[in-house]
């Protein structure tokens, strides 16, 4: 991992710890306190660096997972079409326990429960009838591509939403990107903490407001 991105993550973690201490309190009904028009800080510690597994670009993420910084990182297990997904999940869960890394499973609550992991939602949608308790101790993350997805993620109980693509990305060549200004505007109005996904690097992350970016996710930059 590039030193610049790791330095950003350490600084973001320090800012987050301060935010939890100063602002992480709830109103009756579980609504988060919004201050100065900003989105609410996480109600619990949330990793700031996220590795997204990818069957095509990162077929075996075990080495990359083992290189993530302890206490700062999380992994989103995708590999949806991989018949060995459960075995990969067990290996990643073991690495995560040893290295104090969070693990969330994309779209599969049963596998998440078996691995004692959290769940990653697509655009705030739970797959099927099963779901984790809203604040049952496991992290819930979600993808989002605009304001609708952010609101749906918040209603679904997500702790963190990955708003993408913020910059042009190799995983979706030619796809339109939000850009730094649009991303910041959406994140500033979001009802939950937001992380940046898509084209994130040590250089591009500097273009996003530090007060609005609660994390970054990627494949190449993390792996």
C-alpha positions, -999 to 999 in steps of 0.1 A, spaced: 0 0 0 13 35 -9 27 54 20 5 85 12 -27 65 14 -17 49 47 -8 84 61 -42 97 51 -59 67 68 -40 72 101 -50 109 101 -86 100 92 -87 75 121 -76 102 145 -102 126 132 -129 99 136 -119 91 171 -122 128 180 -156 129 162 -169 100 182 -159 115 215 -173 150 207 -204 143 186 -214 106 187 -245 109 207 -281 100 198 -315 117 201 -346 97 212 -356 73 184 -320 67 173 -316 98 151 -281 111 148 -272 146 157 -263 167 127 -240 197 133 -232 225 110 -250 208 82 -226 179 81 -235 142 79 -235 125 113 -203 108 124 -204 70 128 -222 57 160 -193 32 164 -158 28 152 -157 22 114 -126 13 95 -112 39 71 -95 17 46 -116 -9 27 -104 -36 3 -130 -48 -21 -124 -83 -34 -128 -88 -71 -128 -122 -88 -113 -108 -121 -88 -81 -108 -78 -97 -75 -87 -134 -78 -69 -143 -45 -71 -115 -20 -55 -134 9 -21 -118 5 -36 -83 2 -58 -89 32 -27 -99 53 -10 -67 43 -38 -44 55 -30 -22 86 -45 -36 118 -72 -16 134 -76 7 103 -90 -16 76 -120 -36 65 -127 -60 37 -158 -63 15 -161 -99 3 -176 -100 -31 -165 -129 -53 -202 -135 -59 -198 -161 -87 -169 -180 -71 -180 -215 -61 -153 -214 -35 -166 -182 -20 -174 -198 14 -139 -212 17 -124 -179 8 -146 -162 33 -134 -186 61 -98 -178 52 -105 -141 52 -124 -142 85 -94 -160 101 -70 -133 88 -94 -106 99 -96 -119 135 -58 -122 138 -51 -87 123 -81 -68 138 -97 -61 104 -134 -58 98 -151 -82 74 -185 -76 56 -200 -100 31 -218 -87 0 -254 -97 -3 -254 -130 17 -266 -127 53 -264 -165 59 -227 -165 50 -221 -134 70 -236 -150 101 -216 -182 95 -184 -161 94 -195 -138 122 -191 -110 98 -211 -79 88 -231 -74 56 -226 -52 26 -258 -41 8 -263 -31 -28 -278 3 -29 -293 -2 6 -312 -33 -4 -313 -65 18 -312 -97 -3 -342 -117 8 -360 -117 41 -330 -123 63 -311 -93 78 -289 -84 107 -304 -65 137 -301 -28 131 -276 -24 159 -267 -61 165 -230 -56 168 -221 -64 132 -212 -37 107 -235 -30 78 -221 -12 48 -238 -3 15 -230 9 -20 -246 41 -33 -244 60 -65 -265 91 -56 -288 107 -32 -315 80 -35 -290 52 -27 -277 71 3 -311 76 17 -320 39 11 -287 28 28 -295 49 59 -331 35 61 -316 0 58 -295 5 89 -261 9 72 -232 23 93 -213 35 62 -221 40 25 -196 38 -3 -205 66 -27 -191 59 -62 -176 63 -86 -160 94 -73 -131 94 -99 -126 75 -132 -118 39 -123 -102 10 -141 -129 -14 -129 -155 6 -150 -136 21 -179 -155 50 -195 -182 52 -168 -191 87 -158 -176 98 -124 -192 120 -99 -161 142 -95 -149 157 -62 -174 186 -61 -205 165 -68 -193 138 -44 -187 163 -16 -222 179 -22 -239 145 -19 -218 134 11 -225 167 29 -263 161 27 -261 123 34 -280 110 64 -251 86 72 -213 85 71 -199 83 36 -167 67 21 -152 73 -13 -150 45 -38 -137 45 -74 -104 58 -86 -91 65 -51 -54 69 -46 -30 88 -24 -32 117 -48 -69 118 -55 -80 114 -19 -65 148 -12 -92 164 -34 -120 154 -11 -130 173 21 -115 156 52 -146 165 72 -169 145 49 -149 115 39 -151 88 66 -132 62 46 -120 50 12 -124 18 -7 -108 1 -37 -91 -28 -52 -57 -18 -67 -49 9 -42 -55 -15 -13 -41 -46 -29 
